[in-house]
Amino acid sequence: MGSTCSPIPKPLHTSIIGRLRTRKSGILVRAQVTVAPKSSGLHTLPELPKQFHPAFLDEAYERCRKLCAEYAKTFYLGTLLMTEERQKAIWAIYVWCRRTDELVDGPNATYMSSAVLDWWKERLQDVFDGRPYDMLDAALTDTVFKFPIDIKPFRDMIEGMRMDTRKCRYENFQELYLYCYHVAGTVGLMSVPVMGIAPDSSTSAQSIYNAALCLGIGNQLTNILRDVREDALRGRVYLPQDELAQFGLSDEDIFSRKVTDSWRKFMKQQITRARFYFNMAEEGVSHLNKASRWPVWSSLMIYRQILDEIEENDYDNLTKRAYVGRTKKLLTLPLAYSRAFS
């Protein structure tokens, strides 16, 4: 495990998420992942470097906001329900995650190498040490100096990008789960310190971090099911090969874009699994700080509706892309509010 930066001495600990199972899907997960930091008393965060003028930071966060609004519309809608400081922090985290992803999937991906990821990891350490490389990095530096955010999930995400350069098939769900942890479960772990845990919460911080991890896994599984066609065009299949085979399917069925009864049955199983992780995530949302519950519930409920849309499309995610329309999103907000404060 990597060491944390000195300004925020709260190392994340490794645990076994063991034997998560549902009767409907027979899901079995046993994977080593990163979960909640154990409390070690009060922490005093250092002062932000004085070279950051308030106007400079305002512009940095505004650029992060615009990028989030342009590229992550559902996610952005949830951030609009947050307090101002939390909004800024989540925008900064989102932008760093997007830039990290673009190292592998962006317009300059052809120049990707292990050395580039090593450089990006060094640059991340500089961000946490108060030495940002550019304006967008500065927004994240400001964020990690305001909130007790640990560096390890960020490092793990970089390793997820490294996995993407080496692997484009996953033999079973355990392999896929570890990939989902690195590229999305980490986002949940990054976000909990910003969202905050309710002071009167009756559950442990560990449970809340585990729920955040499940939300990230659920989101990524949903992304995978929504983007089967787009990923196939890039030669990637993020579906468990052994489970495809159980239904008499292979990569060729995906590349041919034929929606058969076997494909529909396979997709039903995959959707059930994704919903399982969203359901696990629900257990922790109600223990977040009150100011964070509505936006997180909104994001969870809206994102889960993508699975409903795949069903509405008769499980055709080979020629169609499922999405949740703006009206449905807006109608979900009062329902999420009710869940948040019931």
Disulfide bonds with the S-S distance in Angstrom:
none
